[in-house]
C-alpha cells in the first residue's frame, strides 16, 4: 500500500526547540543537515523527548534523524530511516499522527502515540525512547521500535486493503442507468508545453471547444499535475493517439468515472455523485475514505448511497522479515462490496417521455397502477449529469446560467395547481358526502351565479345543458363542480379537503429513493392559521375545480389517479423490493367508482374535451382528464392524466407543462404517447 496517503506539505524545520507543523508524511529533505549546536546547556531527557515528539508530530523526519546518537546514525542511514517511517505510514494508511511525552528520566522517555488512519480507525500505543548522553546532551538510541513497539526483530506492518467499486443503478430490465466505467481522456501536462497557442489550435481542430482547452490550461492544480481537456470516444481513439504523438504535453489516459447512459432522460431521478467535503471526510474518519472519493449528490445516487458505495475493508498485520508470515493481526475491517440498485424504472419509457416533452418545460410521471411502481420520472429542462462526474466546468457554468432551473425535479419538487384534473376528487366527494347519485343531473350554464349575482363565474366553453357527474367530467364543466363544492360547503365540515387527502394530496407520497415536496390542501383550519381569515364558500368552490391554495406535485397527481384505479392509497415504488403499502381505501361504492371512471372514459371519447387527441385520432382505449390552471384569469400551466387500457389500466401518466393554453391538446398527446410507449 506504499504511496497511498502522502498528503499536504511539510511545515517547519526543527532547529533545537519545539517544532509545530502540519503532518505531511513526505519525510522532510532527502538527507539530514549538520547537527544543530544547542544554544544553551545540554538538553535534558525531557527536552530531547519533547523535541522528538514535536518533530514526529510535524513529520519532520530530518529533525528526527538529527536527534539520533552517533551509533544509531552509523547503524541506520537516513534513507533507510525515512523509508521505515514512510512504510509504516503507508501500510497503516496514516493520515495524522500525534506524539506526546508522558514521562522522561535519565536513559529513557515514554511517548504516547495516536495515529489516525484512513482504513483502520485510530491506533493508540506507547513507545519507549531509549536515550544516551553525549557531550551536547541527551540523544536518542534509535531502533524501529521507536516507531511502534511491535517493530522488533525485523518485523513490519503490512496491510491488505479492498476498495469497493460503486454499484450500478439498473432499470426494471437490468439496463444500466448509472455505472462506473474506465473513461478515455485527453489531457495536459502543462509543465511540458512551450507553445500554448499551437497546443490549443491542435486540440480545437481535434474537436474540443476553445472553452474546454482554456479551462484545462487555467486549472488551479499544479503545472505537473495531469488535467483533463475532455473525453475521447472510441471512434476518435486513433486520432487522439496521433495528436499525443505530435503535440508535446498532451496525454491520453483512462480514468474511472461514474457515467449515466440515459443522460438528460434520467438526470433528476437517477442523480449524480460529488466529491466528499473535508468536513464529511473528518466525520467519517477510519471508513477508508480519502480526498477525491465521491458520494451520491442527488436522486437515487444519494438516497441509495450506502448500498451503492459499499464499505472499504482491510486487514492490518504484523509480519516477520520474510513479509509473508503473519505474527499478529492488529485490525481487521470487513469489506462490503458496492451493490447494484434495481429500480422499477423503464429505460425505454424514460427516453420516450423525455423526447416527447421536447422543448416544453414541465414534468411527466408514469406509473403502473396495478403495482404502483414508477416507470418513469421526467423533468424538463434537464441536464447532462456526467458533467458533474467529469467536473466539466464549462458545462457546469453553462448549466448554472441556463434558464428554467434544469436541476430542479419538477416531477417531485414542483408545486402546481391541479386545475380540472382535481374534478375527479370533487366528483368523488359529491357522490360520497354530498348526497348525489350517478344519475343526478346538474345545470351547466355559460355563467354560474351560485355565490350570488354579484359573483358570476363563467364556464370556459359556454352552456352545455344538463349533465351528470360523468358528463361533467366529459365536458370539464366548471358549474357542475362549483355546485358540488357549494353543496359540500353547506352540508359538511371540510369533506372536499378530506377527500383530497384520501387521494394522497397534501402529504408526501412516501416514495423511497427520491426527495419530494409535501404539497398543500387548504381547509378552514389551514386558512385561519396561515391567513388569519375564515373559510368562505368561494374557497370551497375554487377548490372544487383545483384552484385556490391547493398545491400538488406531478408525482402526487399520478399517484392520486393510481389510487382511484386501484381503490387504495399506496406509496409509489421506485426501488425494487420496497412494498406498496396501502394507507387506506377510498370510501366509494362500486357504482360510484364506475360513474367516475365512465366520466374519464368519456373525456377521450367522441364528445369529450380530448376527442381530437384520442378517439378522433384513432386512440379509443383510454381514460383521461385535462386541466388548465389559472391565476387571476391568466392561464399559467396545463395538465393531463392519461391511462390505458380502460378495463384495467396498466399505465397511468400525469403530464404538467409549465406554460400552455389547453391541457387536452398540449399535455394530452404527450401523456397519450408516453402511455403507448409504456404499453409496448
N, C-alpha and C positions, 0 to 999 in steps of 0.2 A: 504493500500500500504506500510505498515511498512516493513522495511528491504530491500527496493528495491535498494536504492542508497547509500550504505555505502561504500565509496571508499577511496583509498590511506592510508596514515599513518599520525599520528599526529606528528608535528614537533614543538618543543619549549615548554616552560612552563613559564607562567607569573611569574616573581619574581620582583614585584614592578614597573618596567618600561615597555616601549612599547615592545610588543612581536610580531614577524612576524613568519609566518609558512605557511604550505600547508593545505588547507581545507580538512578535512577527515570525519567529521560528525561521529566520533566514540565516542565523548563525554568525552575525557580525561580519568582520572583514575576513579576507582569505587567509591571513596569518597574523599572529599577535605582534604588537609593537614592543619595544623595550619596557621592562617593568618600571612603573612609576615609583619614584622615591617618596616615602612618606614625608610629609611636611612637618610632622610633629614626632613625638616619641613613638617607638614601635607600637603597632596595633595590638590591642588586647584580643583574646579569643572571641569576645563578644563583638568587637568591631569587625574582625575578619569574617565572622559568621554572618554579620549583618550585610557586609559588602557582598558576600557570596549570594545571599538570599535576594538582595536587591538586583544584582546583575542577572541572576537567573530569571527573576520575575520580568525583567526588561528584555529578556532573551539576548543579552549581550554576552555571547559566547567568548568573544575576545577578552572581555573583562573577567569572565570566569577563569579563563586559562591563565591570566596574569596572576591569579591568586594561588596557583598551584606551586608547591615547593619544587626544588630543582630535580629531585628524584622522580617525581610524578611526571614532570615535563620531559625528562630523559626517557622514561618508560613509554610515554604516550605522546606522539606528535600531535600538533594542533589539528591537522586534517582528520586524524583518527578520532581525536577528542570531539570535534564538531560533528563528525559523522555519527558517533554514538548518540549524541543528543538528538540529531535530526531523525535518526532511525526510530528512536523512542517516540518522538512527536508524531512521526508518520504512522507508525504501527498502532499507536493509541488513538489516532485521529484527534490529537490535542488541538484545541482552539484557544485556550488560555491557561496559564499556569501562575499560581501564586505561591511563593515560598516565604515562610516566616520563621524567625528564630524563636525557639521555645526554651532554650537553655544553652549555656556555654560555660566551659571551665578549661583549665589548662589541659590541652591534649584532645579535646573533643567538644563538639557542639551538636545540638539536636535541632532539626528543622522540620516543621510541619509543611506538607506539600499538598496542594489541591489542584488537580488537573481537570479542567472541563473539556470533555471530548464530544465530538460530533455524533458518535455512534454508541458509546458505552456509558454515557452519563458522567458523573463526577467520580474521579479516582482520588481518594484521600489516604495519605500514608505519612509515615515519619522516617526520616533518614538520619543516620549518624554521620557527622562530618568529622573525620579524623584530622587533627591539627599537629603541625610540628613547628617548633620555634627556631627562627633563624635570626641573623643579625638585624634584619629590618622588621622583625615582628613575627607574629603567628601566621603560618601559611597552611594551605590545605594539602593533606596527603591523600591524593585522589585515586579512586578506582570507580568502575561503572556502578558500584553500589551507591555512590553519591547521587546517581540519577534516580535509582529505585533499588530498595534493599533486596529485591529478587534477582537483580542483575549481578549474580556472583558465579564464579566458576565457568565463565563464558556463556552464561545463559542470557537470552534476549527475549524481547516481546515480539509476538507475531500475531497479525490479525487476518481474519478471513471474512470479507465483507460482501454482502449481496445487496445491490440496489435494485428495487423493482422497476420494471417498465410500466408506465401508466396504462391501465386497461383501456379497451376500446368502448365506445358508445355505439350500440347497434340498434337498427330498426327491428321491427317485428319479424322480418325475414332474414335477419343476420347481416344486412347491408351495413357497412361502416358509416356512421355519422361523424365519428371522431376517432382518430387513431394516431399512434406515434410511429413516425417513419424517418428514415435517413434521407435528407433532402440535399440535393447537389446545389452548391452556391458558388458564385464567382465573387471573389473578394479582393482586398488590397492589403499589402504590407507597405504602408506609406513611407517607411524609412528607406525603402529601396527605389522610390520613384523620384526621378530628377526632372521630368517634364510632365507637369500636371495637365497642361492643355492637350498634349498629344495622347495621354492616357485617357482623358475624358472623351476625346474625339473617338478613340477606338471603342470605348465602352458604349457610347451613344450609337455608333454605327452597328454595334452588335445587337442593340435592341433595348438597352436601358435608357431611361429618361435622364436628362441632364440633372433634374432634381434628385434622382436616386444617386447619381455619381457624386454630386455635391454633398449630399447627406453623408455618404461614406467618407469623403475627404474631411468633412467637418466633425466627424465623430469625436467626442471628447476623450476617448481612451488613448493610451499611449501610442506613439508612432510605430512601435514594433509589434503592436497587437493586431491581430487579424480582424478586419472589419468587412462586413458583407456589403456588396453592392446590390445583389439580387439573386433570385432563383434561376437556375439553368434547367430547362426542361430537357427531356430525353432527346427530342429531335434536334436540339442545339448543342448536344454534348460535344460533338466533334469540332464544331466551330469554336466552342469555348476553349477546348484544349489547344486549338491552333492559336487563339488570341493569347493565351497564357504563355505559350512558347515564344511569342513575338514581342510581348509587352512586359518589360521588367517591372516587378512589383505587383503583378496580378496573380491571383491564386485560384485554384479550383479545388474544392473540398466538400466533404459530406458533413452534415450536422444533424443530429437527432432533433426532431421537431414535431410538435403536435399539428395535425392537419385536420381539416373539416371538409370532406369531399363535396358536400352539397352547398358549401359557401353560403350565400345570402339566403338560400331557401330554408335553412335551418338555424340561422345565426342566433336568433333570440332564444329559441327553446334549447338548443344544444349548448350554446355559450362558447367560451374560450378560456384559456388559462393566463396567468400572470406570474411574475417573479414574486417570491416571498419577500416581505419587507424585513428590515433589520430588526424591528420590534417583534415580528412574528417568529423570526429565527431564534431570538432570545427566549421567547416564551416556550418554544418547542425544542430547547436545547437537549441534546442527548438522543434525539429521534432520528439521527442520520441525515439531517437536512443541512445543506451548505448554501453559500451565496450562489445564486443562479438557479437554484431549484424552484419549481413552479407549483402553483396550486390553482384550483378552479376559481375563476373570477365571477362568472355569472352563469345562469342557466343550469342545465344538468351537470356540466363540468364542475360547478360549485356545489350544488346540493348533494351530489354523489361523490364528492372529492375523496372521502375516506376510503371508499371501496375501490375507486379508480386508482388511487395513489399506492395503496398497499402500505407496507412498512419495511424500511431498510432493516436488515438484520446482520448479525455478525458474531464472531467469537474471537475474543482476545485471550491468547495463551502465552505461557512462558515456555520456551523451547530450549532444548540442550544445544550445545555448539553445532551439532550436525544439522540444525534447523528443521528437523523432522520429528524428533522425539518430543512429545508434549510432557512437560514436567508438571504443569498445573494449568487449569482453565481459570482465568481471572473473572471474565464476564462472558455471558452468552445471551445475546438478544435474538428473539425469534424473528425470522424473516417471513413476511406476509406478501406474496406476490400481488401486484395490481390485478384487479379482477374486472372483467368486462361488465358493462351495464346494458342489459337488454331492455329496450323501451317498447311501448305499444305503437310508436310512430311508424308510418309507412313512407319510405323514401320517395316512392313514385307520387304519392299524394302531396307530399311537401313540395316537390319540384313543380307539379302541375298547378298547385294552388298559388305558388309564388309567381309562376308565369302568367297565371290568369289575373292576378292582381295588377300585373303590368306596372304602369307608372302611377296608379292610383294609391294615394295614402290611405291606409286603413289596416284591417286585420281580418283573418279568417280562422275559424276553429272548426275542425272536422272531427266527429265522434261516431262511434258505434253505439247506438242507444241500447242495444241488447246486452252489451257487456260494460258499457260506459267507459270504454277505452278511447283514448285520444289518438286519432290517426294523424293529425297534422295541426300544428300551431304556426301560423304565419303572420308576420307583421311587416308592413311596408311604409316608408322606405326601409331597406335593410342595409347590410354592410358585409364586407369580407372579414370573417373572424380571424383568418390566418394572418391578417395584417398585425394583429396583436401578438401572434405566436412568433413571427419573424421580426418583431419590433420595427416595422416599416414606418419610419417617422413621416415620410412624405404622405403615405396613405392615411396614417393616423391624424396628421394635421388637416388633411382634406376632409376626413370624417368629422373631426371636431367642428369644422367650419360649415359642414353641409346643413342645409335647411331641413326641417321636418323631424329632427331628433331621431336619426336612424337607429340608435342604440336602445331606444325605448320600445319595450314589448307592448304594443298596443293591445294585443290579444289578452293579456293578463293584467296589465297595469293601466291601460287606457280606460277612462271613465266616460260613459256616454249616456244620454237619454235613450230609453228603449223605443220611443216612438210607438207606432202602431203594432210592433211585434208584441207589446205588452197586452194587447187586447185579448190574447188567449187567456191570460191570467184574470182579466176583468170578466170575461165570459164565464170562467170557472167560478169566480166569486159570486156572480149573478145567479148562477144555477144552484150553487151550494148554500149561499147565505142570503141572497136577495129574493128568494121565493119564486123565481122564474122557472119555466119549464122549457124544454127544447122547442116546443111548438108555439110558444108565446111570440107575438109579433110586436115590433116597435116601429114608430114612425121614423123615417129617415128624411127629414126636410132639408131644404137648402140652408135654412137658418134655424138654429135651435135657441129657444128662449126659456129653457128650464130654470135658469137662475134669475129670471125677470126680464122685462122688456128692455131694461137699461143695460143688460149684459148679453147681447146677442152673440152667438158663436156660429161661424159659417162652417158648412160641410164642404170639404175640399172638392167634391165633384157635383155638387148640387143635389136636388131632391131625388130620392130613389124609391119612394113609396113605403110600403110596409114590409119589414124584414124580420126574420127570426134571428137569433144569435148566430146561427150558422151562416145565414145570408149576410148578416152584418160583418162577419169576418171576411166573407167573399168579396164584398164591396169596400171593406175597411171603413164603414160608415161611422163617422165620429158621433153623431147624435144618438145612435143605438147605445154606445158605450158611455156617452155623457149621462144618459138616463139611468143606466145601470149604476154608475158611480154615484149619482144623486140619491137613488134609492138606498144604496148601501150606507150613504152618509146619514140618511134619515132613520134607517131601521137598525143599524148595527153600530158596534163600538170598534171601528177600525178594521172591519172584516177584509177590506181590499188589501190593506197593508199586510195583514196576517197571511192572506193567501199568497201574496208575493213572496213572503218568507218561506212558505211551504214549497214554493218552486225554487228556492235557493238564493233569491236575491237578498241583498243587504248583509251578506256574510261570506267569508271565504268559502270556496267550493270544497276545500280540503284536499286538493290535489297535492300529491307528494312529488317533488322533483323540480318545482319552479315556483318562484315568488309570484304572489298575486295580490291585487288590491281588494279591499273589502266591499266597496260599493256602498250604496245608501238607499234605504227605503224609508221615506218620510211618513210620519203619522203625527197625531196630536201632541204626544209627549216629546217627540223629536223637535217639532216646530217651537213648542214652548221653551224648550231648553236652549235651542240654538238661535232662535229669532225673537224670543220673548213675546210671541203672538199666538192667539188661538188658531185652531184648525177650522177653516171655513169650508162651506160646501164647494166653493170654487177650487179649493185644494184637492178635494176628492175627485172632482170632475177632471181636473188636469191630470191627476194620477191615473185615471181610468183610461186615458189614451197615451200613457207612457211619458207624460211631460212633467213639468214642475221640478221638484227637487230630487226626483228619482235618478239614481246613477247606477249603471251596471257596467260590467266588463263583457267583451265578446265571449269569453270563456263561460261566464255566468249565463249568458243568453243561450249558448249551445247546450249547456247543462240543464237549463230550465226546460227546453223543448225535449231533451232526452228524458228528463223526469216525467214529462207528460206522456211520452210514448211508452215508458216502462211502468208508469204509475208508482214510481219510487224515487225519492230524492237520494242520490248517491254521490259520493265523491268521485270525480273523474279519475281515471287511472292512466298514468303516464309511464310509470316504471313497472315492468312485468313482475308479477309476484305480489304487488300491492293489491289489497282487496277493494272492491267497490262496495263499501259498507253502506247499507241503507240507513237513512236517518228519518225515515217515516214515509208513509204512503199518502197520496192525495185523497181528500175526503169526497170523492165523486163516485156516483153510481156508474154502472156500465153505460146506461143510456145518456147520461150527461157527458161522459168521455166521448162517446160516439158522436154526439151532436157537435162537439168542438172539433173533433177530428174531421168530420164532414166539412165543417167550415174551412179548415186548412186545405182540404182537397179541392173545394170549390174555388179557392183563391187561384189555383193553377189551371182550373177548368175553363171552358169557353166563355163564361160570364164573369170570371174573376179578374181582379186587378192585375194579375200577372199572366193573363191569357196569351199575350203576344210572345212572351218568353217561353211559355210551356206548351199548352195544348195546341195553339195555332201554329207552333213551330214543330209539332210532332212529338213533344215530350208529354206523355199522358199519365205516367205512373208516379206522380209527385205530389207531395204535400208542401205547403209553403205559407209564409206570411211576410209581407213587406212592412217597412217603417220609414217614416221621414220625420226627423226630429226638428223642431222649430225653436227659435229663441227670439221673442218679440216679433214674431211674424216673418223672420228671416230664416230660410232653410239652411241648416248647418251640416247635417250629416244624414246619410241614408243607410238603411239596414235591410237585410233579407235573410230569412231562415228557410232552408230547403231540406226536404227529407224524401227518401225513396227506399224501397217500394211502398206503396200505400198500405197494403195489407199488414205488413210487419216491417216497419222501417229498419233498415240495416245501416244506414248512414244518415247523419244529420249534419248540416254545415251552416254556421252562422257567419255572415259577412257584414262588416261595418266599413263604410267608406267615409273618410273624414269630411269630404265635401261632395255635394251632389244635389240633385233635384228630385229624383224619383227612385225610391227603393226598388220597385218592381223591375224597372228597365235598366237600372245601373248595377245595383248589387245582385239582383235576381239572376241574371245569366252567369255571373261569376260563381254564385253559390251552386247553381244547377250544374255547371261544368265540373266543379270540384267534386260534387256528389257522384257524377258519372265516372270521374277518374277513380274514385274510391271503390266503386262497384265493379270495376274491371277485374 
